[in-house]
Amino acid sequence: MDFIVAQQASLTVEIERLNDSHRRADRRMDRYERILKLLIRAGRRERRTRTEADERLTTALAALTFSQAHSDDRLDALIDIVRQGNTGNR
């Protein structure tokens, strides 16, 4: 009978150790889950920021391209005037 009581006590202690270990593992998993969620949010925020920056850059490049074409046309017209000798001082 003493053997059975000792075994029961030993098993109870071991079960309690396993329960403690399980609780610690759960807390760690909860922490890792929170960290992972924060990382995912940060990644999404960065992607959104980059997308917005890319859109602004695309718009600015389109405006610059238009402006450059307009400047090229005006410069070509000035070059034509100079080549023709029509400076307007006759």
Steps between C-alpha positions, in 0.01 A plus 500: 500500500786739579638436152172602336476816712863588416436439129187713515692782669781474244254507213318798653830692525590408141157603372533833681843554341356425158210738564743777600708434191186510285391833654845651432489376142154652457624837629795487260271412209269790592800733503626369165153539355485865613845565354403335172184712478706815559744397226217432257344841572836671454552320169157601375557859609836506320345353185226766507759776551712369212198473271402860575858617444515309169175665388635846587823425315312377194288818497808720539683318220199540269490874574874528443474313170223734385699806607814372329311443175359855519850640565639300208233643268578856609874443464450353151299808402774730630767303314295530179472877546873539557585279200275704277660819620164637605598655828244775465763779478457607134 
